[in-house]
């Protein structure tokens, strides 16, 4: 599974995905996650 972007949805998916069953690749223009309230 290729995840495009690193927003809230991508973070939630990467957190709960079963990495023993699927291979995950996250493609994002930034290498960090920014939370600005």
TORGU-955602 format. One record per residue (C-alpha): residue in one letter; x, y, z. Coordinates in steps of 0.25 Angstrom, whole numbers, plus 5000, padded with zeros to 4 digits. Example, Ala and Ser with C-alpha at 12.3 -4.5 7.8 and 13.67 -1.06 7.14 Angstrom:
<atoms>
ATOM mardo    u    v    w
ATOM     a 5049 4982 5031
ATOM     s 5055 4996 5029
</atoms>
This chain:
<atoms>
ATOM mardo    u    v    w
ATOM     x 5000 5000 5000
ATOM     x 5006 5014 4996
ATOM     x 5001 5025 5005
ATOM     x 5002 5039 4998
ATOM     x 5004 5050 5008
ATOM     x 5006 5050 5023
ATOM     x 4994 5057 5029
ATOM     x 4984 5052 5039
ATOM     x 4978 5041 5031
ATOM     x 4991 5036 5027
ATOM     x 4996 5036 5041
ATOM     x 4984 5028 5046
ATOM     x 4985 5018 5035
ATOM     x 5000 5015 5038
ATOM     x 4997 5014 5052
ATOM     x 4987 5003 5052
ATOM     x 4991 4996 5039
ATOM     x 4996 4981 5041
ATOM     x 5010 4982 5035
ATOM     x 5011 4967 5036
ATOM     x 5000 4965 5025
ATOM     x 5003 4977 5016
ATOM     x 5015 4986 5013
ATOM     x 5013 5001 5015
ATOM     x 5021 5012 5008
ATOM     x 5018 5026 5011
ATOM     x 5022 5037 5001
ATOM     x 5022 5051 5006
ATOM     x 5028 5064 5002
ATOM     x 5032 5066 5016
ATOM     x 5039 5057 5026
ATOM     x 5032 5062 5038
ATOM     x 5018 5063 5044
ATOM     x 5013 5077 5048
ATOM     x 5002 5079 5058
ATOM     x 4998 5094 5059
ATOM     x 4986 5096 5068
</atoms>
